[in-house]
Amino acid sequence: MAWLMIRREPKLGGPCKRPCQHRDCAETRALVARVCPYCSQPIGYELKFTGDPPVHFDCALDAAERLAEK
């Protein structure tokens, strides 16, 4: 299973530190604000996530393990 992570630092792929008009920055901020359906926490920065809708990678692994146990 592949995963992604969004960095906080602009030079490492994150959005601008200050409010801006960049569409990419707005989309990034919207993505990290989305809520993981498994744990109800924001996707956030510096955390692995996967899928569409996005879920935390660790939450997805836990869910897959629970399914495999059934």
PDB file of N, CA, C, O and CB in Angstrom:
ATOM      1  N   MET A   1       0.851  -1.169   0.000  1.00  0.00           N
ATOM      2  CA  MET A   1       0.000   0.000   0.000  1.00  0.00           C
ATOM      3  C   MET A   1       0.903   1.240   0.000  1.00  0.00           C
ATOM      4  O   MET A   1       1.789   1.365   0.845  1.00  0.00           O
ATOM      5  CB  MET A   1      -0.972  -0.006   1.230  1.00  0.00           C
ATOM      6  N   ALA A   2       0.681   2.133  -0.927  1.00  0.00           N
ATOM      7  CA  ALA A   2       1.476   3.357  -1.035  1.00  0.00           C
ATOM      8  C   ALA A   2       0.958   4.416  -0.073  1.00  0.00           C
ATOM      9  O   ALA A   2      -0.216   4.408   0.296  1.00  0.00           O
ATOM     10  CB  ALA A   2       1.456   3.893  -2.477  1.00  0.00           C
ATOM     11  N   TRP A   3       1.837   5.326   0.329  1.00  0.00           N
ATOM     12  CA  TRP A   3       1.439   6.405   1.213  1.00  0.00           C
ATOM     13  C   TRP A   3       2.101   7.706   0.785  1.00  0.00           C
ATOM     14  O   TRP A   3       3.091   7.708   0.054  1.00  0.00           O
ATOM     15  CB  TRP A   3       1.793   6.072   2.664  1.00  0.00           C
ATOM     16  N   LEU A   4       1.541   8.798   1.249  1.00  0.00           N
ATOM     17  CA  LEU A   4       2.065  10.142   1.011  1.00  0.00           C
ATOM     18  C   LEU A   4       2.218  10.841   2.351  1.00  0.00           C
ATOM     19  O   LEU A   4       1.630  10.426   3.350  1.00  0.00           O
ATOM     20  CB  LEU A   4       1.134  10.957   0.058  1.00  0.00           C
ATOM     21  N   MET A   5       3.012  11.909   2.368  1.00  0.00           N
ATOM     22  CA  MET A   5       3.154  12.735   3.557  1.00  0.00           C
ATOM     23  C   MET A   5       3.357  14.173   3.086  1.00  0.00           C
ATOM     24  O   MET A   5       4.106  14.415   2.140  1.00  0.00           O
ATOM     25  CB  MET A   5       4.350  12.249   4.465  1.00  0.00           C
ATOM     26  N   ILE A   6       2.703  15.112   3.730  1.00  0.00           N
ATOM     27  CA  ILE A   6       2.861  16.521   3.382  1.00  0.00           C
ATOM     28  C   ILE A   6       3.746  17.183   4.425  1.00  0.00           C
ATOM     29  O   ILE A   6       3.455  17.148   5.621  1.00  0.00           O
ATOM     30  CB  ILE A   6       1.481  17.239   3.286  1.00  0.00           C
ATOM     31  N   ARG A   7       4.811  17.776   3.963  1.00  0.00           N
ATOM     32  CA  ARG A   7       5.753  18.465   4.846  1.00  0.00           C
ATOM     33  C   ARG A   7       5.224  19.848   5.220  1.00  0.00           C
ATOM     34  O   ARG A   7       4.446  20.447   4.478  1.00  0.00           O
ATOM     35  CB  ARG A   7       7.136  18.585   4.173  1.00  0.00           C
ATOM     36  N   ARG A   8       5.650  20.339   6.361  1.00  0.00           N
ATOM     37  CA  ARG A   8       5.300  21.695   6.788  1.00  0.00           C
ATOM     38  C   ARG A   8       6.118  22.748   6.068  1.00  0.00           C
ATOM     39  O   ARG A   8       5.623  23.837   5.777  1.00  0.00           O
ATOM     40  CB  ARG A   8       5.491  21.839   8.281  1.00  0.00           C
ATOM     41  N   GLU A   9       7.357  22.430   5.785  1.00  0.00           N
ATOM     42  CA  GLU A   9       8.283  23.398   5.209  1.00  0.00           C
ATOM     43  C   GLU A   9       8.005  23.621   3.722  1.00  0.00           C
ATOM     44  O   GLU A   9       7.934  22.655   2.962  1.00  0.00           O
ATOM     45  CB  GLU A   9       9.725  22.932   5.409  1.00  0.00           C
ATOM     46  N   PRO A  10       7.847  24.875   3.294  1.00  0.00           N
ATOM     47  CA  PRO A  10       7.602  25.146   1.868  1.00  0.00           C
ATOM     48  C   PRO A  10       8.678  24.561   0.953  1.00  0.00           C
ATOM     49  O   PRO A  10       8.358  24.034  -0.112  1.00  0.00           O
ATOM     50  CB  PRO A  10       7.513  26.641   1.640  1.00  0.00           C
ATOM     51  N   LYS A  11       9.944  24.647   1.354  1.00  0.00           N
ATOM     52  CA  LYS A  11      11.006  24.139   0.480  1.00  0.00           C
ATOM     53  C   LYS A  11      11.013  22.619   0.395  1.00  0.00           C
ATOM     54  O   LYS A  11      11.678  22.055  -0.473  1.00  0.00           O
ATOM     55  CB  LYS A  11      12.356  24.624   0.969  1.00  0.00           C
ATOM     56  N   LEU A  12      10.281  21.946   1.284  1.00  0.00           N
ATOM     57  CA  LEU A  12      10.183  20.487   1.235  1.00  0.00           C
ATOM     58  C   LEU A  12       8.837  20.020   0.691  1.00  0.00           C
ATOM     59  O   LEU A  12       8.471  18.856   0.852  1.00  0.00           O
ATOM     60  CB  LEU A  12      10.407  19.904   2.620  1.00  0.00           C
ATOM     61  N   GLY A  13       8.096  20.927   0.045  1.00  0.00           N
ATOM     62  CA  GLY A  13       6.836  20.555  -0.584  1.00  0.00           C
ATOM     63  C   GLY A  13       5.595  21.008   0.149  1.00  0.00           C
ATOM     64  O   GLY A  13       4.482  20.746  -0.305  1.00  0.00           O
ATOM     65  N   GLY A  14       5.760  21.684   1.276  1.00  0.00           N
ATOM     66  CA  GLY A  14       4.611  22.170   2.028  1.00  0.00           C
ATOM     67  C   GLY A  14       4.141  23.522   1.532  1.00  0.00           C
ATOM     68  O   GLY A  14       4.766  24.116   0.653  1.00  0.00           O
ATOM     69  N   PRO A  15       3.039  24.017   2.092  1.00  0.00           N
ATOM     70  CA  PRO A  15       2.510  25.312   1.660  1.00  0.00           C
ATOM     71  C   PRO A  15       3.337  26.473   2.227  1.00  0.00           C
ATOM     72  O   PRO A  15       4.172  26.274   3.109  1.00  0.00           O
ATOM     73  CB  PRO A  15       1.043  25.453   2.090  1.00  0.00           C
ATOM     74  N   CYS A  16       3.102  27.667   1.720  1.00  0.00           N
ATOM     75  CA  CYS A  16       3.751  28.870   2.238  1.00  0.00           C
ATOM     76  C   CYS A  16       3.451  29.009   3.730  1.00  0.00           C
ATOM     77  O   CYS A  16       2.385  28.603   4.194  1.00  0.00           O
ATOM     78  CB  CYS A  16       3.279  30.134   1.463  1.00  0.00           C
ATOM     79  N   LYS A  17       4.387  29.579   4.471  1.00  0.00           N
ATOM     80  CA  LYS A  17       4.205  29.735   5.919  1.00  0.00           C
ATOM     81  C   LYS A  17       3.145  30.778   6.245  1.00  0.00           C
ATOM     82  O   LYS A  17       2.455  30.663   7.258  1.00  0.00           O
ATOM     83  CB  LYS A  17       5.525  30.119   6.579  1.00  0.00           C
ATOM     84  N   ARG A  18       3.008  31.781   5.409  1.00  0.00           N
ATOM     85  CA  ARG A  18       2.031  32.850   5.646  1.00  0.00           C
ATOM     86  C   ARG A  18       0.868  32.696   4.679  1.00  0.00           C
ATOM     87  O   ARG A  18       1.021  32.068   3.632  1.00  0.00           O
ATOM     88  CB  ARG A  18       2.685  34.252   5.492  1.00  0.00           C
ATOM     89  N   PRO A  19      -0.301  33.260   5.009  1.00  0.00           N
ATOM     90  CA  PRO A  19      -1.433  33.214   4.070  1.00  0.00           C
ATOM     91  C   PRO A  19      -1.015  33.732   2.691  1.00  0.00           C
ATOM     92  O   PRO A  19      -0.288  34.719   2.579  1.00  0.00           O
ATOM     93  CB  PRO A  19      -2.621  34.046   4.613  1.00  0.00           C
ATOM     94  N   CYS A  20      -1.479  33.060   1.664  1.00  0.00           N
ATOM     95  CA  CYS A  20      -1.104  33.417   0.295  1.00  0.00           C
ATOM     96  C   CYS A  20      -2.276  33.134  -0.636  1.00  0.00           C
ATOM     97  O   CYS A  20      -3.323  32.651  -0.205  1.00  0.00           O
ATOM     98  CB  CYS A  20       0.162  32.635  -0.161  1.00  0.00           C
ATOM     99  N   GLN A  21      -2.092  33.434  -1.894  1.00  0.00           N
ATOM    100  CA  GLN A  21      -3.124  33.213  -2.902  1.00  0.00           C
ATOM    101  C   GLN A  21      -2.794  32.031  -3.820  1.00  0.00           C
ATOM    102  O   GLN A  21      -3.469  31.833  -4.830  1.00  0.00           O
ATOM    103  CB  GLN A  21      -3.313  34.473  -3.731  1.00  0.00           C
ATOM    104  N   HIS A  22      -1.784  31.259  -3.491  1.00  0.00           N
ATOM    105  CA  HIS A  22      -1.402  30.121  -4.324  1.00  0.00           C
ATOM    106  C   HIS A  22      -2.460  29.019  -4.231  1.00  0.00           C
ATOM    107  O   HIS A  22      -2.825  28.587  -3.138  1.00  0.00           O
ATOM    108  CB  HIS A  22      -0.016  29.577  -3.901  1.00  0.00           C
ATOM    109  N   ARG A  23      -2.938  28.577  -5.374  1.00  0.00           N
ATOM    110  CA  ARG A  23      -3.946  27.516  -5.396  1.00  0.00           C
ATOM    111  C   ARG A  23      -3.393  26.221  -4.802  1.00  0.00           C
ATOM    112  O   ARG A  23      -4.107  25.523  -4.081  1.00  0.00           O
ATOM    113  CB  ARG A  23      -4.435  27.271  -6.831  1.00  0.00           C
ATOM    114  N   ASP A  24      -2.134  25.889  -5.094  1.00  0.00           N
ATOM    115  CA  ASP A  24      -1.525  24.675  -4.544  1.00  0.00           C
ATOM    116  C   ASP A  24      -1.491  24.716  -3.016  1.00  0.00           C
ATOM    117  O   ASP A  24      -1.762  23.714  -2.355  1.00  0.00           O
ATOM    118  CB  ASP A  24      -0.104  24.494  -5.097  1.00  0.00           C
ATOM    119  N   CYS A  25      -1.157  25.877  -2.466  1.00  0.00           N
ATOM    120  CA  CYS A  25      -1.102  26.009  -1.008  1.00  0.00           C
ATOM    121  C   CYS A  25      -2.497  25.834  -0.402  1.00  0.00           C
ATOM    122  O   CYS A  25      -2.654  25.175   0.626  1.00  0.00           O
ATOM    123  CB  CYS A  25      -0.512  27.384  -0.609  1.00  0.00           C
ATOM    124  N   ALA A  26      -3.502  26.423  -1.042  1.00  0.00           N
ATOM    125  CA  ALA A  26      -4.881  26.297  -0.550  1.00  0.00           C
ATOM    126  C   ALA A  26      -5.338  24.838  -0.596  1.00  0.00           C
ATOM    127  O   ALA A  26      -5.976  24.357   0.340  1.00  0.00           O
ATOM    128  CB  ALA A  26      -5.839  27.183  -1.384  1.00  0.00           C
ATOM    129  N   GLU A  27      -5.012  24.136  -1.681  1.00  0.00           N
ATOM    130  CA  GLU A  27      -5.395  22.730  -1.800  1.00  0.00           C
ATOM    131  C   GLU A  27      -4.675  21.870  -0.759  1.00  0.00           C
ATOM    132  O   GLU A  27      -5.258  20.937  -0.207  1.00  0.00           O
ATOM    133  CB  GLU A  27      -5.089  22.215  -3.212  1.00  0.00           C
ATOM    134  N   THR A  28      -3.420  22.187  -0.500  1.00  0.00           N
ATOM    135  CA  THR A  28      -2.660  21.447   0.513  1.00  0.00           C
ATOM    136  C   THR A  28      -3.261  21.660   1.890  1.00  0.00           C
ATOM    137  O   THR A  28      -3.449  20.706   2.645  1.00  0.00           O
ATOM    138  CB  THR A  28      -1.184  21.876   0.509  1.00  0.00           C
ATOM    139  N   ARG A  29      -3.565  22.911   2.222  1.00  0.00           N
ATOM    140  CA  ARG A  29      -4.169  23.199   3.529  1.00  0.00           C
ATOM    141  C   ARG A  29      -5.527  22.507   3.672  1.00  0.00           C
ATOM    142  O   ARG A  29      -5.862  22.014   4.749  1.00  0.00           O
ATOM    143  CB  ARG A  29      -4.329  24.722   3.722  1.00  0.00           C
ATOM    144  N   ALA A  30      -6.301  22.469   2.597  1.00  0.00           N
ATOM    145  CA  ALA A  30      -7.602  21.791   2.642  1.00  0.00           C
ATOM    146  C   ALA A  30      -7.418  20.290   2.857  1.00  0.00           C
ATOM    147  O   ALA A  30      -8.183  19.672   3.598  1.00  0.00           O
ATOM    148  CB  ALA A  30      -8.396  22.050   1.341  1.00  0.00           C
ATOM    149  N   LEU A  31      -6.418  19.707   2.220  1.00  0.00           N
ATOM    150  CA  LEU A  31      -6.170  18.271   2.373  1.00  0.00           C
ATOM    151  C   LEU A  31      -5.770  17.927   3.797  1.00  0.00           C
ATOM    152  O   LEU A  31      -6.311  16.982   4.371  1.00  0.00           O
ATOM    153  CB  LEU A  31      -5.083  17.812   1.405  1.00  0.00           C
ATOM    154  N   VAL A  32      -4.839  18.667   4.381  1.00  0.00           N
ATOM    155  CA  VAL A  32      -4.393  18.332   5.735  1.00  0.00           C
ATOM    156  C   VAL A  32      -5.481  18.595   6.769  1.00  0.00           C
ATOM    157  O   VAL A  32      -5.420  18.063   7.877  1.00  0.00           O
ATOM    158  CB  VAL A  32      -3.141  19.128   6.089  1.00  0.00           C
ATOM    159  N   ALA A  33      -6.472  19.405   6.424  1.00  0.00           N
ATOM    160  CA  ALA A  33      -7.582  19.672   7.338  1.00  0.00           C
ATOM    161  C   ALA A  33      -8.662  18.587   7.270  1.00  0.00           C
ATOM    162  O   ALA A  33      -9.492  18.488   8.174  1.00  0.00           O
ATOM    163  CB  ALA A  33      -8.196  21.029   7.025  1.00  0.00           C
ATOM    164  N   ARG A  34      -8.658  17.777   6.212  1.00  0.00           N
ATOM    165  CA  ARG A  34      -9.666  16.713   6.101  1.00  0.00           C
ATOM    166  C   ARG A  34      -9.516  15.733   7.251  1.00  0.00           C
ATOM    167  O   ARG A  34      -8.424  15.539   7.785  1.00  0.00           O
ATOM    168  CB  ARG A  34      -9.542  15.971   4.747  1.00  0.00           C
ATOM    169  N   VAL A  35     -10.619  15.126   7.619  1.00  0.00           N
ATOM    170  CA  VAL A  35     -10.662  14.256   8.791  1.00  0.00           C
ATOM    171  C   VAL A  35     -10.594  12.792   8.362  1.00  0.00           C
ATOM    172  O   VAL A  35     -11.304  12.368   7.450  1.00  0.00           O
ATOM    173  CB  VAL A  35     -11.941  14.518   9.618  1.00  0.00           C
ATOM    174  N   CYS A  36      -9.738  12.033   9.024  1.00  0.00           N
ATOM    175  CA  CYS A  36      -9.623  10.593   8.784  1.00  0.00           C
ATOM    176  C   CYS A  36     -10.923   9.933   9.248  1.00  0.00           C
ATOM    177  O   CYS A  36     -11.336  10.138  10.389  1.00  0.00           O
ATOM    178  CB  CYS A  36      -8.374   9.982   9.533  1.00  0.00           C
ATOM    179  N   PRO A  37     -11.572   9.151   8.394  1.00  0.00           N
ATOM    180  CA  PRO A  37     -12.830   8.522   8.782  1.00  0.00           C
ATOM    181  C   PRO A  37     -12.678   7.456   9.869  1.00  0.00           C
ATOM    182  O   PRO A  37     -13.662   7.093  10.515  1.00  0.00           O
ATOM    183  CB  PRO A  37     -13.469   7.909   7.577  1.00  0.00           C
ATOM    184  N   TYR A  38     -11.475   6.956  10.077  1.00  0.00           N
ATOM    185  CA  TYR A  38     -11.264   5.928  11.097  1.00  0.00           C
ATOM    186  C   TYR A  38     -11.066   6.506  12.492  1.00  0.00           C
ATOM    187  O   TYR A  38     -11.630   5.994  13.459  1.00  0.00           O
ATOM    188  CB  TYR A  38     -10.072   5.086  10.732  1.00  0.00           C
ATOM    189  N   CYS A  39     -10.267   7.569  12.606  1.00  0.00           N
ATOM    190  CA  CYS A  39      -9.937   8.094  13.939  1.00  0.00           C
ATOM    191  C   CYS A  39     -10.524   9.472  14.211  1.00  0.00           C
ATOM    192  O   CYS A  39     -10.408   9.982  15.326  1.00  0.00           O
ATOM    193  CB  CYS A  39      -8.443   8.156  14.104  1.00  0.00           C
ATOM    194  N   SER A  40     -11.150  10.078  13.219  1.00  0.00           N
ATOM    195  CA  SER A  40     -11.782  11.400  13.346  1.00  0.00           C
ATOM    196  C   SER A  40     -10.799  12.518  13.670  1.00  0.00           C
ATOM    197  O   SER A  40     -11.189  13.539  14.238  1.00  0.00           O
ATOM    198  CB  SER A  40     -12.840  11.354  14.413  1.00  0.00           C
ATOM    199  N   GLN A  41      -9.524  12.336  13.315  1.00  0.00           N
ATOM    200  CA  GLN A  41      -8.502  13.364  13.499  1.00  0.00           C
ATOM    201  C   GLN A  41      -8.104  13.912  12.129  1.00  0.00           C
ATOM    202  O   GLN A  41      -8.209  13.203  11.128  1.00  0.00           O
ATOM    203  CB  GLN A  41      -7.256  12.794  14.256  1.00  0.00           C
ATOM    204  N   PRO A  42      -7.648  15.172  12.073  1.00  0.00           N
ATOM    205  CA  PRO A  42      -7.205  15.717  10.783  1.00  0.00           C
ATOM    206  C   PRO A  42      -6.060  14.892  10.190  1.00  0.00           C
ATOM    207  O   PRO A  42      -5.262  14.305  10.921  1.00  0.00           O
ATOM    208  CB  PRO A  42      -6.766  17.180  10.947  1.00  0.00           C
ATOM    209  N   ILE A  43      -5.990  14.857   8.875  1.00  0.00           N
ATOM    210  CA  ILE A  43      -4.895  14.158   8.194  1.00  0.00           C
ATOM    211  C   ILE A  43      -3.563  14.760   8.633  1.00  0.00           C
ATOM    212  O   ILE A  43      -2.621  14.021   8.918  1.00  0.00           O
ATOM    213  CB  ILE A  43      -5.053  14.244   6.643  1.00  0.00           C
ATOM    214  N   GLY A  44      -3.470  16.075   8.692  1.00  0.00           N
ATOM    215  CA  GLY A  44      -2.315  16.755   9.268  1.00  0.00           C
ATOM    216  C   GLY A  44      -1.050  16.716   8.426  1.00  0.00           C
ATOM    217  O   GLY A  44      -0.975  16.058   7.389  1.00  0.00           O
ATOM    218  N   TYR A  45      -0.066  17.447   8.916  1.00  0.00           N
ATOM    219  CA  TYR A  45       1.261  17.486   8.305  1.00  0.00           C
ATOM    220  C   TYR A  45       2.136  16.410   8.935  1.00  0.00           C
ATOM    221  O   TYR A  45       1.915  15.984  10.069  1.00  0.00           O
ATOM    222  CB  TYR A  45       1.910  18.890   8.469  1.00  0.00           C
ATOM    223  N   GLU A  46       3.133  15.986   8.171  1.00  0.00           N
ATOM    224  CA  GLU A  46       4.162  15.067   8.667  1.00  0.00           C
ATOM    225  C   GLU A  46       3.610  13.706   9.096  1.00  0.00           C
ATOM    226  O   GLU A  46       4.270  12.983   9.842  1.00  0.00           O
ATOM    227  CB  GLU A  46       4.881  15.698   9.828  1.00  0.00           C
ATOM    228  N   LEU A  47       2.408  13.349   8.633  1.00  0.00           N
ATOM    229  CA  LEU A  47       1.809  12.041   8.927  1.00  0.00           C
ATOM    230  C   LEU A  47       1.554  11.314   7.617  1.00  0.00           C
ATOM    231  O   LEU A  47       1.119  11.926   6.642  1.00  0.00           O
ATOM    232  CB  LEU A  47       0.483  12.192   9.744  1.00  0.00           C
ATOM    233  N   LYS A  48       1.816  10.032   7.586  1.00  0.00           N
ATOM    234  CA  LYS A  48       1.552   9.232   6.388  1.00  0.00           C
ATOM    235  C   LYS A  48       0.043   9.100   6.197  1.00  0.00           C
ATOM    236  O   LYS A  48      -0.698   8.884   7.157  1.00  0.00           O
ATOM    237  CB  LYS A  48       2.220   7.825   6.494  1.00  0.00           C
ATOM    238  N   PHE A  49      -0.408   9.234   4.930  1.00  0.00           N
ATOM    239  CA  PHE A  49      -1.811   9.017   4.615  1.00  0.00           C
ATOM    240  C   PHE A  49      -1.909   8.329   3.264  1.00  0.00           C
ATOM    241  O   PHE A  49      -0.950   8.301   2.492  1.00  0.00           O
ATOM    242  CB  PHE A  49      -2.600  10.351   4.616  1.00  0.00           C
ATOM    243  N   THR A  50      -3.078   7.779   2.994  1.00  0.00           N
ATOM    244  CA  THR A  50      -3.305   7.045   1.757  1.00  0.00           C
ATOM    245  C   THR A  50      -4.766   7.175   1.362  1.00  0.00           C
ATOM    246  O   THR A  50      -5.602   7.536   2.190  1.00  0.00           O
ATOM    247  CB  THR A  50      -2.906   5.556   1.911  1.00  0.00           C
ATOM    248  N   GLY A  51      -5.078   6.886   0.119  1.00  0.00           N
ATOM    249  CA  GLY A  51      -6.449   6.753  -0.341  1.00  0.00           C
ATOM    250  C   GLY A  51      -7.175   8.023  -0.714  1.00  0.00           C
ATOM    251  O   GLY A  51      -6.670   9.137  -0.573  1.00  0.00           O
ATOM    252  N   ASP A  52      -8.397   7.803  -1.201  1.00  0.00           N
ATOM    253  CA  ASP A  52      -9.308   8.884  -1.556  1.00  0.00           C
ATOM    254  C   ASP A  52     -10.713   8.411  -1.231  1.00  0.00           C
ATOM    255  O   ASP A  52     -11.269   7.617  -1.990  1.00  0.00           O
ATOM    256  CB  ASP A  52      -9.173   9.291  -3.070  1.00  0.00           C
ATOM    257  N   PRO A  53     -11.302   8.855  -0.157  1.00  0.00           N
ATOM    258  CA  PRO A  53     -10.856   9.952   0.692  1.00  0.00           C
ATOM    259  C   PRO A  53      -9.620   9.557   1.492  1.00  0.00           C
ATOM    260  O   PRO A  53      -9.396   8.379   1.771  1.00  0.00           O
ATOM    261  CB  PRO A  53     -11.977  10.385   1.635  1.00  0.00           C
ATOM    262  N   PRO A  54      -8.817  10.566   1.858  1.00  0.00           N
ATOM    263  CA  PRO A  54      -7.589  10.262   2.582  1.00  0.00           C
ATOM    264  C   PRO A  54      -7.852   9.700   3.973  1.00  0.00           C
ATOM    265  O   PRO A  54      -8.758  10.144   4.679  1.00  0.00           O
ATOM    266  CB  PRO A  54      -6.740  11.498   2.689  1.00  0.00           C
ATOM    267  N   VAL A  55      -7.045   8.719   4.350  1.00  0.00           N
ATOM    268  CA  VAL A  55      -7.074   8.138   5.698  1.00  0.00           C
ATOM    269  C   VAL A  55      -5.625   8.038   6.168  1.00  0.00           C
ATOM    270  O   VAL A  55      -4.716   7.897   5.349  1.00  0.00           O
ATOM    271  CB  VAL A  55      -7.794   6.715   5.718  1.00  0.00           C
ATOM    272  N   HIS A  56      -5.407   8.109   7.472  1.00  0.00           N
ATOM    273  CA  HIS A  56      -4.054   7.912   7.984  1.00  0.00           C
ATOM    274  C   HIS A  56      -3.588   6.513   7.604  1.00  0.00           C
ATOM    275  O   HIS A  56      -4.354   5.554   7.689  1.00  0.00           O
ATOM    276  CB  HIS A  56      -3.998   8.118   9.529  1.00  0.00           C
ATOM    277  N   PHE A  57      -2.350   6.401   7.191  1.00  0.00           N
ATOM    278  CA  PHE A  57      -1.797   5.119   6.780  1.00  0.00           C
ATOM    279  C   PHE A  57      -1.900   4.093   7.894  1.00  0.00           C
ATOM    280  O   PHE A  57      -2.284   2.948   7.656  1.00  0.00           O
ATOM    281  CB  PHE A  57      -0.348   5.279   6.352  1.00  0.00           C
ATOM    282  N   ASP A  58      -1.555   4.502   9.121  1.00  0.00           N
ATOM    283  CA  ASP A  58      -1.635   3.572  10.250  1.00  0.00           C
ATOM    284  C   ASP A  58      -3.070   3.125  10.511  1.00  0.00           C
ATOM    285  O   ASP A  58      -3.303   1.967  10.859  1.00  0.00           O
ATOM    286  CB  ASP A  58      -1.057   4.219  11.507  1.00  0.00           C
ATOM    287  N   CYS A  59      -4.028   4.025  10.349  1.00  0.00           N
ATOM    288  CA  CYS A  59      -5.446   3.661  10.528  1.00  0.00           C
ATOM    289  C   CYS A  59      -5.871   2.648   9.465  1.00  0.00           C
ATOM    290  O   CYS A  59      -6.604   1.704   9.760  1.00  0.00           O
ATOM    291  CB  CYS A  59      -6.353   4.924  10.460  1.00  0.00           C
ATOM    292  N   ALA A  60      -5.410   2.847   8.227  1.00  0.00           N
ATOM    293  CA  ALA A  60      -5.737   1.914   7.146  1.00  0.00           C
ATOM    294  C   ALA A  60      -5.133   0.541   7.422  1.00  0.00           C
ATOM    295  O   ALA A  60      -5.780  -0.479   7.187  1.00  0.00           O
ATOM    296  CB  ALA A  60      -5.235   2.454   5.793  1.00  0.00           C
ATOM    297  N   LEU A  61      -3.889   0.508   7.921  1.00  0.00           N
ATOM    298  CA  LEU A  61      -3.267  -0.777   8.256  1.00  0.00           C
ATOM    299  C   LEU A  61      -4.036  -1.483   9.370  1.00  0.00           C
ATOM    300  O   LEU A  61      -4.273  -2.688   9.296  1.00  0.00           O
ATOM    301  CB  LEU A  61      -1.801  -0.571   8.677  1.00  0.00           C
ATOM    302  N   ASP A  62      -4.426  -0.731  10.401  1.00  0.00           N
ATOM    303  CA  ASP A  62      -5.203  -1.334  11.490  1.00  0.00           C
ATOM    304  C   ASP A  62      -6.511  -1.911  10.983  1.00  0.00           C
ATOM    305  O   ASP A  62      -6.909  -3.007  11.378  1.00  0.00           O
ATOM    306  CB  ASP A  62      -5.482  -0.305  12.580  1.00  0.00           C
ATOM    307  N   ALA A  63      -7.188  -1.163  10.097  1.00  0.00           N
ATOM    308  CA  ALA A  63      -8.458  -1.636   9.549  1.00  0.00           C
ATOM    309  C   ALA A  63      -8.245  -2.898   8.708  1.00  0.00           C
ATOM    310  O   ALA A  63      -9.054  -3.824   8.769  1.00  0.00           O
ATOM    311  CB  ALA A  63      -9.123  -0.533   8.700  1.00  0.00           C
ATOM    312  N   ALA A  64      -7.169  -2.940   7.929  1.00  0.00           N
ATOM    313  CA  ALA A  64      -6.882  -4.130   7.112  1.00  0.00           C
ATOM    314  C   ALA A  64      -6.578  -5.341   7.987  1.00  0.00           C
ATOM    315  O   ALA A  64      -6.991  -6.457   7.669  1.00  0.00           O
ATOM    316  CB  ALA A  64      -5.700  -3.861   6.167  1.00  0.00           C
ATOM    317  N   GLU A  65      -5.860  -5.126   9.085  1.00  0.00           N
ATOM    318  CA  GLU A  65      -5.568  -6.229  10.004  1.00  0.00           C
ATOM    319  C   GLU A  65      -6.845  -6.762  10.644  1.00  0.00           C
ATOM    320  O   GLU A  65      -7.021  -7.972  10.782  1.00  0.00           O
ATOM    321  CB  GLU A  65      -4.586  -5.774  11.092  1.00  0.00           C
ATOM    322  N   ARG A  66      -7.737  -5.848  11.034  1.00  0.00           N
ATOM    323  CA  ARG A  66      -9.012  -6.289  11.634  1.00  0.00           C
ATOM    324  C   ARG A  66      -9.829  -7.098  10.631  1.00  0.00           C
ATOM    325  O   ARG A  66     -10.456  -8.091  11.000  1.00  0.00           O
ATOM    326  CB  ARG A  66      -9.835  -5.071  12.126  1.00  0.00           C
ATOM    327  N   LEU A  67      -9.827  -6.682   9.371  1.00  0.00           N
ATOM    328  CA  LEU A  67     -10.559  -7.428   8.333  1.00  0.00           C
ATOM    329  C   LEU A  67      -9.936  -8.800   8.124  1.00  0.00           C
ATOM    330  O   LEU A  67     -10.657  -9.782   7.946  1.00  0.00           O
ATOM    331  CB  LEU A  67     -10.573  -6.644   6.999  1.00  0.00           C
ATOM    332  N   ALA A  68      -8.631  -8.882   8.142  1.00  0.00           N
ATOM    333  CA  ALA A  68      -7.928 -10.155   7.906  1.00  0.00           C
ATOM    334  C   ALA A  68      -8.191 -11.135   9.043  1.00  0.00           C
ATOM    335  O   ALA A  68      -8.170 -12.349   8.838  1.00  0.00           O
ATOM    336  CB  ALA A  68      -6.409  -9.917   7.754  1.00  0.00           C
ATOM    337  N   GLU A  69      -8.440 -10.608  10.246  1.00  0.00           N
ATOM    338  CA  GLU A  69      -8.695 -11.492  11.406  1.00  0.00           C
ATOM    339  C   GLU A  69     -10.070 -12.121  11.357  1.00  0.00           C
ATOM    340  O   GLU A  69     -10.310 -13.123  12.031  1.00  0.00           O
ATOM    341  CB  GLU A  69      -8.547 -10.717  12.705  1.00  0.00           C
ATOM    342  N   LYS A  70     -10.982 -11.559  10.575  1.00  0.00           N
ATOM    343  CA  LYS A  70     -12.352 -12.090  10.522  1.00  0.00           C
ATOM    344  C   LYS A  70     -12.442 -13.350   9.715  1.00  0.00           C
ATOM    345  O   LYS A  70     -13.526 -13.919   9.576  1.00  0.00           O
ATOM    346  CB  LYS A  70     -13.293 -11.068   9.950  1.00  0.00           C
TER     347      LYS A  70
END
